[in-house]
């Protein structure tokens, strides 16, 4: 079992020593605990009580195998008709909300196989460390324990539905995550779990998973934070955050101002309210779920999953907790009794001996969901404000490993500045004896200070929110500097383009490609008198050599090419020999040159005006 000393993050020089964590859920308390491992003094601000949000009513699965991005191709397969129905597992009540429309547009854009594979590739390395992070907490003395899930069955009506889950597990395995699962028949599933009825026609046995009691685990983690000297302030909401010189000011709902070196925002579905002003532009939508517990005659041996109905069942004490559904409502909306009835009707045919009418601990909570299905972790546009949220349904299983990643990001601190290098302009002449690399003087240093030119934050998956600078504006051709135009014109061949005389190869330099197609051939530059490059102009050749041949495009038509003269360099024709025959080019034509001296033995047979001799063929 790994010890906490092996995974203790080491603080860097200049790292914050007083940190405020906003939110006392599974993610916020995990960040607090791992920050305390490095000796940081942490203050936790919670609007209600510890674990009273989405962590309280979670199903309690520690199952990295089904942990995947929420946007998947099957969502588009269900269609809009199923989403707007209150009886659907995924329910979207019709309402006008700009943030919801942005979220849905991004959600649909990410519901493709390619996007799902990319998101799964980001989840795979983190899922591999999820259970290990729980072992670190247990080794450090956190009293809450996890239980192995034996068995962990995903139940279906027909074997065809089970094949879809097997294909999804294969895709998860292809992304680099280890998954151990095998399909079983309905009879074998009932032998493994007697609480199932004969309506279960097939199942998939997933191994290597665990489960826990979410309320007990969150309370134990909060007690461990207090025992280490952390301050947990319950019933104190945060109204605003303000960045000051050398720190961040936390403004509570009561009007108090508290100054800290850094702040971690872990407020779940309300992440954008405080983090939006610090560059977090991704919408975080509340995906509300329901849960309740019922008594059973025979407690199942392990968790049960009904993927088609989107319902999860977990033994907790002497009762069985049922959780599921997904509805996109506002976080403060009350519980809809129709959603509870949907869960009851969905699992009634599959569970034997469960009194589904004796429900207690009915709960509805908001799970933070992002359009891409990946959490938002790491630094924002401010180096002192960090975010940790957007886990969707996987906040419990990924909470401790998120605390490890965020704590390491916070403890990195600021890099030491080079004493011979300024943030505005580097010194191009360092002192004697300093052989370190010094960057050239910067230009446009006021970009970072301008509020409209601040870098935007884009989620790149786990570990960090990269501060991507804005892309440089496109410069129109007529807006370029005079130096750039002169430099470009020196390397541009002369000519009229496709409609007039064919362009020639560059007259100076080391040569360039003649022709406009992919198979253009290399033409060396020609030298004029006294070694100077000969000026290229329409109709003037640049070299002597074999006659160029027209190229063929994709459709077999002849393209406009840059011809080179085949006459001797002092023949008098000047390279202007060409016939009136033209290749087949739509709307316009390019004159095709011919060797004017083909029938003559002396160079003087060509006239200076470019006309052919009467005896030539």
N, C-alpha and C positions, 0 to 999 in steps of 0.2 A: 504494500500500500504506500503510495507516495506521501511524503511528509510535507508539511507546510513550508519548512525551511528551504526545500528544493525549489519551490515555486514562488518564493518571496521576491517581489520586484525590488530592484535596487534603485534608490533615488539618485538622480543625476544632480550635478552641480547647478544651482539656481532653480531647482524644482520647488513647487509650492509646498508650504508647511501647514497651512490652514485652508481646508477645502470645505465647501458647502455642497451637499448632495440634496437635490430637491426631488422628493419622492421616496417613500419607504416601502416600495413593493419588493418583489424578488430581485429585480435588476438593481434598484437603488441600494438595497441593503448589501448585495453582493459587491457592488463597487465600493461601498463604505468599508466592508470587512477587509478587502484586499488592499485598500489604501492604508488602513490601520496596520497591516502587516509591515509596511515600510516606515512606520513611525509617524504618519501624518495625523494631525488633529482634525477630526471630521465632525461637522455638525449636520444633522439630517433634519430637514423641514418637511413635515407631512401635513396635508390639509385635514385629514380625518384621523385614522389610526393606522398603525403598521399593518400592512397586508390587507387593507380593507378594499382595495381596488380589484383589478383583474386577477391578482394572484390568489384571492380568497376562494373563488368559485371554479378554479381550474380543475381539470380532470386528474391531475397529479401523475401524468405519464412522464417517465424519463426514458423516452423512446427516440433515440437518434435516427432509427431506420425510416420512419415516416416523416421525419422533419425535412420539409421541402418547400420551395416557394409556393405561395398560395395561388398566384396566377398560373393556370395550367391550360392546355388545349381543351380539356373536357369542359371547361367553363363556357367556351364558345359553342361547344357541341350541344349543351343544354338549351341554349337560345334565350331570347328575351322573355318569352312567354312564361317560362318556368321561374324566372327571377322575380317577376312582379307578382307572383302568386303568394299569398300568405302561408300556404301549405307547403311551399318549397323549402328545402333545407337552406338555401341561400335566398334571402328575401331583400328586395330593394323597394321600400315604400316610395311612391312617387312624390317628389317635392322639389322645389326650386332651390338649389344650393350650388353656388359657384365652386366651392371647394370640393363638393361631392362630384360635380361634373369633371373637374380636373382629375380627380382620383380615378373615376371610371374610365376616362379616356386613356390614362396611363395603364390602368389595369388590363384593358382590352388589348392595348398595344403589346403588353408583355405576356399575353396568353397565347404564345406560339411555341412550337417545339424548340426552336433555336434559343429563344430567350429563357425557356425553362431549363435547358441544359446549361446555359451560362450561369443561371442562378444556382443550380445544383452544384456546379463546380465550385462556387464560392462557399456553399454550405458544407461541403464534404470535409475539408480540413478542420473546421470548427466542430462539427458533429463528432469527429474522432476524439476530441478532447473534452466533450461535454461531461461524460460520466467520471472522467478523471478529476475534474474540478470538484465534484461532490465528494470524492474520496479525500481531497485536500481539506475540505471543511471538516469532515469527520475526523481526520487525523489531528486537527488542531483543537478538537474538543467541542465542536458544535453538537449538542445533544441529539439533534434530529437525525434519524437514520433512514436509509433507503432499503427497499425490499426488492429482491429479484422477482421479475414477472415470469412465472412458470405455471402455466403456459401464457402466451400472449397471442390470442386468436383474432384474426380478422374474418368475420363470418359473412356469408353470402347465401342467396337463395339458390343460385345455379352456378355450375362450374365455369360457365362462360364469363361471369362477372369476376370470378377469382383469377382467371387468366389475365385480366387487365391489371390487377394489382401485381401479379408476378412479373408482367412486362414493365411495370413502373419500378419495381425493385431491381430489375435488370438494368434499367436506365440509371438508377442510383448507384449501382455497383460500377457501371461504366464511367461514372463521374469520379471514381476514385474512393468511394466510401465502402467499407466492409459491411455487408448485410448478409445475415444468415436466416433464410426462410425457405419453407417447403410447403407445397400445397397438400392438403389432406382432404379426404372425402367427408361427407356429412356424417356418416356413421362413425368414422374415426374421431371427428370433432366432438361428437356427443360422448364418446368414451373418455376423451381427455377432459371435457367439461360437462358434467351432468346437468348443469343449470340450463343448457340449451334444449330447445324443442326440436321436433323432427322437421320443422320448416327450414332449418339450416341444411342446405344441400351441398355446400362446399365451404372450405375455410383455408386460410394460410397461416401456418404456425411460424411466427417471427421470434427468433431467439436472441438472447443477449440484451434484453431490455429490463428496465426497472420501473418502480412506482414509489410514490410517497404520499403523505397526507399534507396538502399544501398549507392549510391554516397552521398546523402544528410546526411545520418546518419554518415558516416565515416568523412565527413567534419565537422559536428557538434562535433563529439568526438575529432577530432584534435584541434578544437578551444577551447574546454574545457580543454584539456591538456595544451595548451599555457596559458590560463587564470589562471591556477593554478601555473604557474611558471616553467613549463617544457620547455625544449629546444628541438625543433623539427628541425633538420638539414636535409633539403631536397637537393637532388642532390649530396649526399655524400655516396658513396658506401664503404663497409668494405672489405678490402683485406685479412686480417688475424687477428687471435686472439692469444695472447701469455699470458701464466700464469706466473706471477711474485710473489715475496714474498709479501703476504698480499694483492693481487689484481690481476686484469686482464688488459692487455694492448690491446687496440683496435687500429689496424693499418688501417687507411683509404686508399682509392684509391689514394689520393693526397700525401701519405707518412707521414701523421701526426700520432703521437703516443699519445693516450689518455688513462689515467689510471683511472680505476673504481674499486669499491669494488666487483661488480658482473656484469654479462652480461646475458641477456635473448636473445636467438637466435630465432627469429620468421620470418624467411625469406621464408616461404612457400616451394615451390618445390625445392629450393636450400638450404635446411636445412643441408644436408650432407656435403656441401662444407666447412662450418665453424665448424660444430659439429662433423665431423667424427674423428678428431684427439683427441676428448675427450670421446671416447668410444661408440659413436652412430654408430652402425653397420647396423641398419635396412635401407634398401634402400628406399628412398623417390622419387617416380616417378611422373613426371608431367602428370596429366590427364587433357588434354586440353578440354575446352568447348567453345561454341560459343553462342553469344547473339546479338540481335538487337531489335529494336522497330518499330512498324507499327501503322498507324492510323486505327481507327475502327469507324463504324457508331454508334454502341451501345457498350459502355464500359461494360465489364463483372462486376458483382457485387463483385466478389471475385476471388481469384486465381483458375486457372484451371490446372489440371495435366492429362497428357496422359502417363500412365506408359508403355504401350506397345511400344510406339514411343520414350519414354524417353525425353519428351519435357514438359517444365513448362511455363505457361503464368501468368503474374502478371500485374495488372493495375498500371501504374506509371504516374501520371499527366494526360495529355490528350492523351497519347499513351499507347500501350500494348507492354510490353517487352516479347519476346520469347527467351528462353534459353534452352540449352540441349546439347546432344551428349557427347561422351567421346572418345578421341583418345589419344593414348600414343605416343607422339612425344617429341622432345626436346623443352625446354621452349622458345627458340628464333626463332623457325620456323614461317614463315608467315602464314596468314590465308588461308586455303584451300577453295576456292569457292564451291567445291562440298559438303562440310559439311553444309554450309548455305542452299544449295538447298535441302539437305535431310530434314532439319527442315521445310522448306516451304512446301515440298510435303507431309510431315507427318501430318501437322495440317490443310492443306487446306480443306479436306473433312469435318472437324468438326467445323470450325469457320465460322459464317455468318457475312457478312459486314466488313471483315478485308481486307485491301488493302496490301496484302503480297508482292507486287512488289515495294511499296514505303517504302523501308527500310532505316533506318538511325541508327547511333551509332553502326555500326557493330564492334564487338569486339571478340577477342579470347584471352583466358587467361589460365594459368597453375594452376590447382588445385592440391595441394600436397596429394598424395595417398600413403598409406603403404600397404604391402602385406596382413596384417591381418585386415585392415580396421579400426584400432584403432589409435587415435592420439598418438604422442610421447610428453609427458609432464613431467616436473620435472627436477631433478638434473642429471648430467652426472657423468663421472668418476672424474671430477673436482668439488669440493664443491662450486665453485664460478661461474660455467658456467651452465646455465639452457636452456632447449629447450621447445618450444611450437609450434607445427606444426603437419602436417599430418592429417588434418581434412577432406580432400577430398572435398565433395560437401557441407559440413555442417559447414564451417568456419564462416558464418554470424550468424546462430542460436546458435552456441556454443562458439562464441567469448567472450562475457562477462563472462560466467561461467568459461571459461578457464582462463580469467584474474584473477578471484577470486582464483582459485586453485593454479595458478603459483605464485601469490603474497604471498599467505600464505606459500608456500614452500620456497620462497626466504627469507621471514622474519623470518623463524624459527631460523636462525643463527646457530652458533656452540654451542654445549653443553659445560658447564663449566667442566674443567678437575678437577679430584680429586687431590688436592695438594700432597697427599701421594701416587700417582700412576703415573708412567711414561708411556709414549706412547710406549716405547720399552720394558720395563720389570717392572712389578709391584713389589712393595716391599712386600715380604712375612711376614715382621715383622713391622707392622705399629706402630706409636708412642703410648705410653700409653694413655688410655682414648679414643682412636679412635675405636669405635665399628662398623664402617662401613665395608661393605663387600669388601674385596680386592681380586682381582683375582690372581691366581698363576702366577708365572713368565712365560712369553710367550716364545715360541720357534719359530725360523725362522722369526724374525721381519724384516729381509731384504726382505721378499717377496713383501711387498707393495712398496719398493723403486725400485725394479727391473722393468724395462719398459715392459718386456715380461710377467711378472706375475701380471700386473695390472688387477683389476676386469673389466669384460666386462659388458656392459649395455644391458639389455633386457627389452623391453616394456612390462609392466604388466597392461596395460590399463590406467585408469585415476589416476591422483594424483601424480604419481611418476614413475621414471625410476629406478628400483631397481639395485643397484650395486652388482651383484651376483658374489661371488668369484669363481675362477676356481675350478672345482671338483678335489679332490686329485687323483694322478695317481694310477692306479691299481698296487699292489705289487704282483709279481709272488711268487709262493709257495717256490721256491728255493732261493728267495731274502730276505726272512724274517730274522729277527734277530735270534740269537741263543737262546735268552731267549724266544721268541715267539714259536720257534720250540719245546723247552723243555716243555713249558707250554701246548702246544697242544698235544704233544705225551703222556703226563701224563693222559690225558682225552680220549685218543683214544684207542678203544679196539684192542687187538691183533688179528691176523689172516691173511689169505691170500686173502681175498676178496671173490668174488662170485665163482671163479674157484676152490678154494681149500677147506680146512677145514672151516666150518662155524665159523664166529666170535662169540665170547662170549660177555656177558655183562661186563661192567666195573667192575673191581675187588675192587676198592676203592671208597671212597666218599659216597654219599647218594643214589647211584643207578642211573640207566639210563634206557632207553627203549631198550628192546631186540627185534630185528627184524628190517627189513628195509622197512616195509610198513606203511601205514597211521594208521592202527589199532594196532601198536606195543604196547605191554603191559609193565607195569613198573616192573622192576626186581631190588630188593634191593641188595645192595652190600654184599658180603660175607667176613667175617673176618677170618683170619688165626690164627696162634699161637700168643699168647701174644697180641692179639687185632690188629695185623698188617693186612693191606689189602692183600689178597692173589693175587699173580701175575697171570694175565690172559694170557694164552698161548694156542695155538691150541690144542683142544682136552681136555682141563682141565676144569672141571665144576666150577661154582662159587657159587652155592647154591643147596639146596635140596628142592624139592617141586614137584608139579604135572608136569607131562610131557608136554613140549611145543608142540604146534600143528603148522603145516606149514600154512602160510598165503596164501591167494588167491589174485592175482592181478586183474587188470581191465578185462583182457581177460580170467580169470578163471584159469590161470596157477599158479603153486606153485612157490613162491618166495624163495630165499635163506634167511634163518632166523638164528638167533643166538640161538642155543640150550643150554639148561642147563641140567646137569646130574641129574638123579633120584635115583642114588645109595646112600647108606649111606655115610657119610663123611669119615669114616675110613674103608671102605670096601675093599680097596686094589686095586680097578680097576683104581683109579685115574681119573675117569670121561672119560676114553678113549674108553668106550664101544660104539660100533656103528656097524651097519650091512653094508653089501655091497649093499643093495637096495638103490636106489637114486630116488628122485622125478624128474618129467619131466621138466628139465630146458634145453633150447636150447644150443647146443654145449658143455655145461659143466654141471656138476652135483654136488650136495652137499650131502655128506653122511648123512643118516638119523639114529640117535642114537636110541637104544632100551634099555629098562630096563634089564640089564644083570642079575639082582638079582630077577627077577619076580618069578622064580620057586624055589628059594632057600630060606631057612629059616634062614641061617646064613650069615653074611657078608663075611666070608672067602671062600665062593663058587667061588668068582671071583678071577682070577689070576692077579698077578701084571702086566702081560704083556698085559692085556686088552682082553684076549681070553675068550670065553664063555665056561662054563662047559658043559660036554657032556650030562648031564641030563636036561639041561635047554631047555625050549620050546621057 
